[in-house]
Amino acid sequence: MHSSILAVVALAVFGAGLAIRLQAPAVDDVGLQLAGSAGAARALVGVRTADFRTALAYDFVPTGTYTASTVLVLWLSGRTIAVRMRYRCLVVYGIGAAVAACVCAVTEKLLLLHGLSGADWTFAWAAGFATVKWLLVVLTVPVAAVVVAIILKRAAFHGCAQRRYARERAGHSTCACGSEHTGDRAGSGPVGPDVVAPWPVLEWGRRRWPGTARGDAPRSREARWQNGSRVPPGREQGGLGFCVSGGGIRSACVTLGALQALRPQLRRARYLVSVSGGGYTAGALQLALAGKSRSREQGRCREQGRYRAGTDDVFMPGTPEEDHTRRHSKYVAEGTGQWLAAIGAVLRGLLASLGLLTATLLVLGLALSWGYHLVPLADPARLPGFRAPALWAVLALLLCAAVFWLLWLVSLFFARQFLSGALKKTFLTFVVAGLLLAVVVVVLPALEWVTARLWTLHAPATAMSGGAVGLLTYLTVLVSTTWRRIETTERALGPAKRSRLVRTAPVIAKYLLVWTVLIVVTVASLLVLGAAIHVGRTWPVAVQIGLPVVLGVVALSLDQTWTSLHPFYRARLATAFAVRRRTDPDGEQLAVPYDFDEPTPLACYGRRHPGFPQVVFAAAANLSGDDRTPPGRHAVSFTLSYDYVGGPDVGYARTDVLWGRTRPVIRKDLTVESAVAVSGAAFASAMGRQARAFQTLFALSNARLGTWLPNPGVLGALWDEGADWGLPPMPGIRRLSYLLREVCGRYPMDDRMLLVTDGGHYENLGLVELLRHGVTTAVCVDASGGSGAFAAALGEAIALAREELGVEIVIEREDWQKLVPGSAPPLTPRPTQPTQPGQPGQPGQPPPPNPLAALDLRLSADTVVEGKIVYPRALVDGHGRPLGRRGRLIVARATLTPDMPYALLAYAQSDQQFPHDGTSDQWFDSRRFDAYQALGYRMGKRVAQLLPVNSSAPRSPRPWPGRRGAGAVRDGRTGGRRG
């Protein structure tokens, strides 16, 4: 608490300096500092030379107190709240800026005092130093004020957070639904540490993150593979596992049919990993098994049996829950009312996003308007009003940058790392300072001048401009998200005998449209900012006070995730897939949807049931930079299950503990329904390998899915009983800053929150995550789409498994060729009528057209392919018994084969895109739903032939400590074992 006392002392010192300065004569000393010439200075001073001298002498006191208090506050922040290396480097730069501002202020005042004695040349130099001084003051004083507020806040509320964690530890055995779990092996709660730390890397500044030591660090040269293979404790290796791919409602239907056919094998499996659309069905199965809401009875979590389906018949053909999902397959919107609600949700998010960003620009412009009025770095009387001394100051800073750049190049020949590093930092510092000063004294005044010429702030014109920008953004989002349907329609019109330019025209047009909208939004934002700078201080006082207050209240109290499409998407998915079977006393069976306000905590509703695998929802955590991810893939694995959430790159946190230690707003995203929606958040402001332009557009228009969840990698230090009070607490809501991060694309790996989106942004099959768990038999249901000769998603999964896990997957050529469209024998042989020899005068007739020729080109020899899995190390089951290094892979791909039923082939003949309809098409009617379900059922039957029930028995689990528990922290203490 000594730091909080020092912060108060620094605040008092700064206030004392201002109080002393107020005792000086009231003169326009700022105008004198920026006069720039002897004539302007003498016209300003007049006959009050003595008063100006006295005021300049008094200025030395606030200059000293400003420097002392700012340096003290920034030094305190480096010792307390600046936990990241980037922040600590900024602290060093801040202290340097405060000292430099003090030097400029003292030099400027000495020059002015000399000029008041009769020298003329000093005023131009003084104006240059004053310009640099005010830039540094504007940058450091607000930061110091915010730092003081943060230090005092954390010192005051640290005890409250620790007491809340202590109460949660006391009720550690309480389930998320408010009861205690007891019972059988599969239904019992997780046993393990609260936090499993991620494997460390060197982040920016050559600092290791996380800094906590692990007791089971890998010792072999294959450390990367071993770190990537870490899973939460209690998840044993061996046995059978399923993974179901992404692909929206298309994949959900295929997965439903496949798991119906494979129900005996599924009941014996250990893991069911789902991605995106496959998670729709996996989540539906889990919710249907969860039963009705819980009630307290003798300390047990009791379910009402008449709401509970069995693992052998849940969502089987003909059940009420399957019929409910079929009737709601157009889950996004069906009917006028639902369409209006969907359009309203999109427009609400669009207006909220653009409104917040516009209000932020207006408040910033208002602050700059008053800033230029109080400290006229530009001449407001003659726009653009560039001041010559300010321009010379910019040139001087850039010239210093050029000198240090040359010195840095020279130092490289001497191979002195310390010297070259110092010169490089100095060069970059001067470059940044010069550019910032250029923005303040050149760019912003020029923007104000352009705005004053081009735009008059009349309310109708402003509303029309904003409405046009919003409408254009909205239409572009719709076009960009439904473009796949346009492309598939184009492919259906004719053969691909077109030039490369024609084939790439839709892609080029799409990017041009997106970039056009981004440019329009940027220009409109600059015009809003320039107009606010020009006339902001002339607004009514009520507007000048009310606008910042309203923006502050909204920014601090409005959760940005809840203004996006995530809540709407989650609710619409629940209407189709959150359902359970109820048996009434008279024997009637009904499909009962979940109540809208019924929470489905992941730790309780998502737990493993006897005779059913553990469901693992595979998502992706988006990270910026190259500290964790290679170029082109800015996402890592992030899974959600009943025992743990997280991934090997970001760490794992116990689901029930995380539920108890988060605020209610964020807690709503730790449910089964939210896990399904997050795993299927296909379009978002961060999409892994996707183009940055689309991600920025989604963030600006608020047409984004996904959510911000706590980062397990930082929770160990926060949850420790002896946690440092200077650590930032976990946010209670996702404020405006998180929306700005999405717009800018900033996702640090050591941030308190992670943006979690569709698992397909990492890997779209879930195969890598299944192999991470070390199963000996992996069954992959691939409905990810794509009609090419090769399964692109499977190829990417094989390459990623090799890269991250060291797992080799071998598929022989004669096997994978069976999946290629056109590899199957034709349904009917093409009739031929050649010219009969010996019959001159009877020319041969051309064969009649084959009506099945087009369908023959889409038929594959088989829908299933087998492969071999080779792990880099021998697997070990839950009892410590070795299982060897080899495993078996069975991939069932959504393709057509000649032996499929007549109804399925007839539908394929009528729908040229089946079974590869675009993922953007989420409006399935009953016929398309049944076709994809039937296809999945055929795929499952084919897999069942290769996977007898008696060969798929899973290994029995083993309680913690498990075989592969990563470096773990339980209540802040290191523990765990290495596999």
ChimeraX attribute file (.defattr): number of C-alpha atoms within 10 A of each C-alpha:
attribute: neighborCount
match mode: 1-to-1
recipient: residues
	/A:1	11
	/A:2	9
	/A:3	18
	/A:4	21
	/A:5	13
	/A:6	16
	/A:7	25
	/A:8	18
	/A:9	15
	/A:10	22
	/A:11	20
	/A:12	14
	/A:13	19
	/A:14	21
	/A:15	16
	/A:16	16
	/A:17	20
	/A:18	18
	/A:19	13
	/A:20	13
	/A:21	20
	/A:22	14
	/A:23	10
	/A:24	17
	/A:25	17
	/A:26	11
	/A:27	16
	/A:28	12
	/A:29	19
	/A:30	15
	/A:31	18
	/A:32	23
	/A:33	25
	/A:34	28
	/A:35	24
	/A:36	24
	/A:37	20
	/A:38	19
	/A:39	11
	/A:40	14
	/A:41	20
	/A:42	17
	/A:43	11
	/A:44	17
	/A:45	18
	/A:46	8
	/A:47	10
	/A:48	12
	/A:49	15
	/A:50	12
	/A:51	16
	/A:52	22
	/A:53	19
	/A:54	14
	/A:55	20
	/A:56	23
	/A:57	15
	/A:58	19
	/A:59	21
	/A:60	17
	/A:61	17
	/A:62	21
	/A:63	20
	/A:64	18
	/A:65	21
	/A:66	27
	/A:67	23
	/A:68	18
	/A:69	25
	/A:70	30
	/A:71	23
	/A:72	19
	/A:73	29
	/A:74	28
	/A:75	17
	/A:76	21
	/A:77	23
	/A:78	19
	/A:79	14
	/A:80	17
	/A:81	20
	/A:82	21
	/A:83	15
	/A:84	17
	/A:85	17
	/A:86	13
	/A:87	14
	/A:88	19
	/A:89	13
	/A:90	15
	/A:91	21
	/A:92	14
	/A:93	15
	/A:94	22
	/A:95	20
	/A:96	14
	/A:97	22
	/A:98	25
	/A:99	19
	/A:100	17
	/A:101	25
	/A:102	23
	/A:103	15
	/A:104	21
	/A:105	24
	/A:106	21
	/A:107	15
	/A:108	26
	/A:109	20
	/A:110	16
	/A:111	22
	/A:112	27
	/A:113	19
	/A:114	15
	/A:115	19
	/A:116	20
	/A:117	11
	/A:118	11
	/A:119	13
	/A:120	17
	/A:121	14
	/A:122	20
	/A:123	28
	/A:124	23
	/A:125	22
	/A:126	27
	/A:127	29
	/A:128	25
	/A:129	25
	/A:130	28
	/A:131	30
	/A:132	22
	/A:133	22
	/A:134	18
	/A:135	18
	/A:136	23
	/A:137	20
	/A:138	11
	/A:139	14
	/A:140	22
	/A:141	17
	/A:142	11
	/A:143	16
	/A:144	22
	/A:145	15
	/A:146	11
	/A:147	20
	/A:148	23
	/A:149	15
	/A:150	17
	/A:151	25
	/A:152	17
	/A:153	13
	/A:154	19
	/A:155	18
	/A:156	13
	/A:157	12
	/A:158	17
	/A:159	12
	/A:160	11
	/A:161	17
	/A:162	18
	/A:163	12
	/A:164	13
	/A:165	20
	/A:166	15
	/A:167	13
	/A:168	15
	/A:169	15
	/A:170	10
	/A:171	14
	/A:172	13
	/A:173	16
	/A:174	20
	/A:175	20
	/A:176	21
	/A:177	20
	/A:178	16
	/A:179	19
	/A:180	21
	/A:181	20
	/A:182	14
	/A:183	11
	/A:184	10
	/A:185	15
	/A:186	17
	/A:187	15
	/A:188	16
	/A:189	23
	/A:190	22
	/A:191	14
	/A:192	24
	/A:193	27
	/A:194	24
	/A:195	34
	/A:196	34
	/A:197	28
	/A:198	26
	/A:199	26
	/A:200	20
	/A:201	15
	/A:202	13
	/A:203	20
	/A:204	14
	/A:205	11
	/A:206	9
	/A:207	14
	/A:208	13
	/A:209	20
	/A:210	21
	/A:211	13
	/A:212	19
	/A:213	15
	/A:214	22
	/A:215	14
	/A:216	16
	/A:217	17
	/A:218	17
	/A:219	8
	/A:220	9
	/A:221	8
	/A:222	13
	/A:223	14
	/A:224	15
	/A:225	21
	/A:226	24
	/A:227	20
	/A:228	21
	/A:229	24
	/A:230	28
	/A:231	27
	/A:232	29
	/A:233	27
	/A:234	20
	/A:235	25
	/A:236	28
	/A:237	28
	/A:238	26
	/A:239	23
	/A:240	27
	/A:241	29
	/A:242	25
	/A:243	31
	/A:244	33
	/A:245	32
	/A:246	35
	/A:247	31
	/A:248	25
	/A:249	26
	/A:250	31
	/A:251	30
	/A:252	30
	/A:253	30
	/A:254	35
	/A:255	33
	/A:256	29
	/A:257	27
	/A:258	27
	/A:259	25
	/A:260	22
	/A:261	22
	/A:262	22
	/A:263	20
	/A:264	19
	/A:265	23
	/A:266	25
	/A:267	20
	/A:268	22
	/A:269	24
	/A:270	28
	/A:271	24
	/A:272	23
	/A:273	28
	/A:274	35
	/A:275	35
	/A:276	36
	/A:277	34
	/A:278	36
	/A:279	34
	/A:280	31
	/A:281	27
	/A:282	27
	/A:283	27
	/A:284	28
	/A:285	24
	/A:286	26
	/A:287	23
	/A:288	29
	/A:289	25
	/A:290	23
	/A:291	23
	/A:292	22
	/A:293	16
	/A:294	17
	/A:295	15
	/A:296	13
	/A:297	10
	/A:298	9
	/A:299	13
	/A:300	17
	/A:301	20
	/A:302	18
	/A:303	15
	/A:304	13
	/A:305	11
	/A:306	14
	/A:307	21
	/A:308	19
	/A:309	21
	/A:310	15
	/A:311	21
	/A:312	14
	/A:313	12
	/A:314	22
	/A:315	27
	/A:316	18
	/A:317	14
	/A:318	9
	/A:319	15
	/A:320	20
	/A:321	29
	/A:322	21
	/A:323	15
	/A:324	21
	/A:325	23
	/A:326	21
	/A:327	15
	/A:328	20
	/A:329	25
	/A:330	22
	/A:331	22
	/A:332	20
	/A:333	18
	/A:334	14
	/A:335	8
	/A:336	9
	/A:337	9
	/A:338	14
	/A:339	13
	/A:340	13
	/A:341	14
	/A:342	19
	/A:343	12
	/A:344	12
	/A:345	19
	/A:346	21
	/A:347	18
	/A:348	17
	/A:349	23
	/A:350	25
	/A:351	20
	/A:352	18
	/A:353	24
	/A:354	20
	/A:355	15
	/A:356	16
	/A:357	18
	/A:358	17
	/A:359	18
	/A:360	19
	/A:361	21
	/A:362	24
	/A:363	23
	/A:364	16
	/A:365	24
	/A:366	25
	/A:367	18
	/A:368	22
	/A:369	24
	/A:370	17
	/A:371	15
	/A:372	18
	/A:373	15
	/A:374	11
	/A:375	17
	/A:376	19
	/A:377	28
	/A:378	23
	/A:379	17
	/A:380	16
	/A:381	7
	/A:382	9
	/A:383	15
	/A:384	20
	/A:385	18
	/A:386	18
	/A:387	20
	/A:388	16
	/A:389	23
	/A:390	27
	/A:391	16
	/A:392	15
	/A:393	22
	/A:394	25
	/A:395	16
	/A:396	15
	/A:397	22
	/A:398	20
	/A:399	15
	/A:400	17
	/A:401	23
	/A:402	16
	/A:403	13
	/A:404	21
	/A:405	21
	/A:406	14
	/A:407	16
	/A:408	20
	/A:409	13
	/A:410	12
	/A:411	18
	/A:412	13
	/A:413	9
	/A:414	10
	/A:415	10
	/A:416	10
	/A:417	11
	/A:418	10
	/A:419	14
	/A:420	20
	/A:421	14
	/A:422	13
	/A:423	21
	/A:424	19
	/A:425	14
	/A:426	17
	/A:427	23
	/A:428	16
	/A:429	16
	/A:430	21
	/A:431	21
	/A:432	15
	/A:433	20
	/A:434	22
	/A:435	18
	/A:436	16
	/A:437	23
	/A:438	19
	/A:439	15
	/A:440	19
	/A:441	27
	/A:442	21
	/A:443	16
	/A:444	20
	/A:445	24
	/A:446	19
	/A:447	21
	/A:448	27
	/A:449	20
	/A:450	16
	/A:451	21
	/A:452	19
	/A:453	9
	/A:454	10
	/A:455	14
	/A:456	11
	/A:457	14
	/A:458	8
	/A:459	9
	/A:460	9
	/A:461	12
	/A:462	14
	/A:463	12
	/A:464	11
	/A:465	13
	/A:466	20
	/A:467	13
	/A:468	13
	/A:469	17
	/A:470	22
	/A:471	16
	/A:472	18
	/A:473	25
	/A:474	22
	/A:475	12
	/A:476	21
	/A:477	22
	/A:478	11
	/A:479	16
	/A:480	19
	/A:481	16
	/A:482	15
	/A:483	17
	/A:484	17
	/A:485	16
	/A:486	13
	/A:487	14
	/A:488	15
	/A:489	13
	/A:490	14
	/A:491	14
	/A:492	13
	/A:493	8
	/A:494	9
	/A:495	8
	/A:496	12
	/A:497	8
	/A:498	10
	/A:499	9
	/A:500	9
	/A:501	9
	/A:502	12
	/A:503	15
	/A:504	11
	/A:505	12
	/A:506	16
	/A:507	14
	/A:508	13
	/A:509	11
	/A:510	16
	/A:511	16
	/A:512	12
	/A:513	18
	/A:514	22
	/A:515	15
	/A:516	15
	/A:517	21
	/A:518	19
	/A:519	12
	/A:520	16
	/A:521	20
	/A:522	12
	/A:523	12
	/A:524	16
	/A:525	18
	/A:526	17
	/A:527	20
	/A:528	23
	/A:529	27
	/A:530	28
	/A:531	26
	/A:532	25
	/A:533	30
	/A:534	23
	/A:535	16
	/A:536	22
	/A:537	19
	/A:538	13
	/A:539	12
	/A:540	10
	/A:541	10
	/A:542	8
	/A:543	13
	/A:544	17
	/A:545	12
	/A:546	12
	/A:547	17
	/A:548	18
	/A:549	13
	/A:550	12
	/A:551	19
	/A:552	15
	/A:553	11
	/A:554	15
	/A:555	17
	/A:556	14
	/A:557	14
	/A:558	15
	/A:559	19
	/A:560	23
	/A:561	25
	/A:562	15
	/A:563	21
	/A:564	28
	/A:565	24
	/A:566	23
	/A:567	20
	/A:568	19
	/A:569	23
	/A:570	22
	/A:571	18
	/A:572	20
	/A:573	22
	/A:574	24
	/A:575	20
	/A:576	23
	/A:577	30
	/A:578	28
	/A:579	26
	/A:580	28
	/A:581	25
	/A:582	23
	/A:583	15
	/A:584	11
	/A:585	8
	/A:586	6
	/A:587	8
	/A:588	8
	/A:589	16
	/A:590	17
	/A:591	19
	/A:592	17
	/A:593	18
	/A:594	21
	/A:595	11
	/A:596	10
	/A:597	6
	/A:598	9
	/A:599	18
	/A:600	23
	/A:601	25
	/A:602	28
	/A:603	28
	/A:604	27
	/A:605	27
	/A:606	28
	/A:607	24
	/A:608	25
	/A:609	21
	/A:610	15
	/A:611	16
	/A:612	24
	/A:613	24
	/A:614	23
	/A:615	25
	/A:616	27
	/A:617	33
	/A:618	39
	/A:619	35
	/A:620	31
	/A:621	33
	/A:622	28
	/A:623	26
	/A:624	18
	/A:625	16
	/A:626	14
	/A:627	14
	/A:628	20
	/A:629	17
	/A:630	10
	/A:631	10
	/A:632	11
	/A:633	19
	/A:634	23
	/A:635	29
	/A:636	24
	/A:637	24
	/A:638	27
	/A:639	25
	/A:640	29
	/A:641	26
	/A:642	25
	/A:643	28
	/A:644	29
	/A:645	29
	/A:646	32
	/A:647	29
	/A:648	23
	/A:649	24
	/A:650	27
	/A:651	28
	/A:652	33
	/A:653	32
	/A:654	24
	/A:655	26
	/A:656	26
	/A:657	24
	/A:658	21
	/A:659	22
	/A:660	20
	/A:661	17
	/A:662	18
	/A:663	14
	/A:664	13
	/A:665	14
	/A:666	19
	/A:667	19
	/A:668	18
	/A:669	25
	/A:670	26
	/A:671	23
	/A:672	29
	/A:673	26
	/A:674	27
	/A:675	31
	/A:676	31
	/A:677	33
	/A:678	31
	/A:679	31
	/A:680	31
	/A:681	29
	/A:682	26
	/A:683	20
	/A:684	29
	/A:685	31
	/A:686	35
	/A:687	27
	/A:688	27
	/A:689	14
	/A:690	16
	/A:691	12
	/A:692	15
	/A:693	13
	/A:694	24
	/A:695	22
	/A:696	21
	/A:697	25
	/A:698	26
	/A:699	25
	/A:700	28
	/A:701	27
	/A:702	31
	/A:703	27
	/A:704	30
	/A:705	28
	/A:706	33
	/A:707	27
	/A:708	20
	/A:709	21
	/A:710	21
	/A:711	23
	/A:712	29
	/A:713	29
	/A:714	25
	/A:715	24
	/A:716	27
	/A:717	21
	/A:718	22
	/A:719	22
	/A:720	16
	/A:721	15
	/A:722	11
	/A:723	14
	/A:724	14
	/A:725	20
	/A:726	21
	/A:727	17
	/A:728	19
	/A:729	15
	/A:730	17
	/A:731	14
	/A:732	14
	/A:733	20
	/A:734	22
	/A:735	17
	/A:736	22
	/A:737	12
	/A:738	20
	/A:739	22
	/A:740	16
	/A:741	15
	/A:742	21
	/A:743	19
	/A:744	15
	/A:745	18
	/A:746	16
	/A:747	21
	/A:748	17
	/A:749	24
	/A:750	18
	/A:751	16
	/A:752	19
	/A:753	22
	/A:754	23
	/A:755	23
	/A:756	31
	/A:757	34
	/A:758	32
	/A:759	34
	/A:760	29
	/A:761	29
	/A:762	27
	/A:763	27
	/A:764	29
	/A:765	30
	/A:766	32
	/A:767	31
	/A:768	26
	/A:769	26
	/A:770	24
	/A:771	23
	/A:772	22
	/A:773	21
	/A:774	29
	/A:775	29
	/A:776	24
	/A:777	25
	/A:778	27
	/A:779	23
	/A:780	26
	/A:781	31
	/A:782	31
	/A:783	30
	/A:784	28
	/A:785	24
	/A:786	16
	/A:787	17
	/A:788	9
	/A:789	14
	/A:790	14
	/A:791	17
	/A:792	15
	/A:793	21
	/A:794	19
	/A:795	11
	/A:796	16
	/A:797	20
	/A:798	17
	/A:799	17
	/A:800	17
	/A:801	24
	/A:802	18
	/A:803	14
	/A:804	16
	/A:805	24
	/A:806	20
	/A:807	25
	/A:808	17
	/A:809	20
	/A:810	14
	/A:811	15
	/A:812	12
	/A:813	8
	/A:814	9
	/A:815	15
	/A:816	20
	/A:817	19
	/A:818	19
	/A:819	26
	/A:820	22
	/A:821	22
	/A:822	20
	/A:823	18
	/A:824	20
	/A:825	14
	/A:826	19
	/A:827	14
	/A:828	11
	/A:829	10
	/A:830	13
	/A:831	11
	/A:832	11
	/A:833	11
	/A:834	11
	/A:835	14
	/A:836	10
	/A:837	9
	/A:838	7
	/A:839	9
	/A:840	8
	/A:841	7
	/A:842	10
	/A:843	12
	/A:844	13
	/A:845	10
	/A:846	11
	/A:847	11
	/A:848	10
	/A:849	9
	/A:850	13
	/A:851	11
	/A:852	14
	/A:853	14
	/A:854	12
	/A:855	21
	/A:856	22
	/A:857	15
	/A:858	24
	/A:859	25
	/A:860	23
	/A:861	22
	/A:862	24
	/A:863	24
	/A:864	24
	/A:865	20
	/A:866	19
	/A:867	17
	/A:868	17
	/A:869	21
	/A:870	19
	/A:871	22
	/A:872	16
	/A:873	14
	/A:874	12
	/A:875	22
	/A:876	19
	/A:877	22
	/A:878	20
	/A:879	15
	/A:880	13
	/A:881	9
	/A:882	13
	/A:883	17
	/A:884	14
	/A:885	16
	/A:886	19
	/A:887	22
	/A:888	17
	/A:889	22
	/A:890	19
	/A:891	21
	/A:892	25
	/A:893	24
	/A:894	27
	/A:895	26
	/A:896	27
	/A:897	26
	/A:898	18
	/A:899	12
	/A:900	13
	/A:901	12
	/A:902	10
	/A:903	11
	/A:904	16
	/A:905	20
	/A:906	12
	/A:907	15
	/A:908	17
	/A:909	17
	/A:910	10
	/A:911	14
	/A:912	17
	/A:913	16
	/A:914	23
	/A:915	23
	/A:916	19
	/A:917	20
	/A:918	22
	/A:919	20
	/A:920	18
	/A:921	16
	/A:922	17
	/A:923	17
	/A:924	19
	/A:925	13
	/A:926	13
	/A:927	11
	/A:928	19
	/A:929	22
	/A:930	17
	/A:931	23
	/A:932	28
	/A:933	23
	/A:934	21
	/A:935	29
	/A:936	30
	/A:937	22
	/A:938	24
	/A:939	30
	/A:940	25
	/A:941	18
	/A:942	18
	/A:943	25
	/A:944	17
	/A:945	10
	/A:946	12
	/A:947	16
	/A:948	13
	/A:949	16
	/A:950	9
	/A:951	13
	/A:952	20
	/A:953	17
	/A:954	23
	/A:955	18
	/A:956	15
	/A:957	18
	/A:958	17
	/A:959	16
	/A:960	19
	/A:961	16
	/A:962	25
	/A:963	25
	/A:964	25
	/A:965	24
	/A:966	33
	/A:967	26
	/A:968	30
	/A:969	26
	/A:970	18
	/A:971	20
	/A:972	20
	/A:973	17
	/A:974	18
	/A:975	21
	/A:976	24
	/A:977	18
	/A:978	19
	/A:979	17
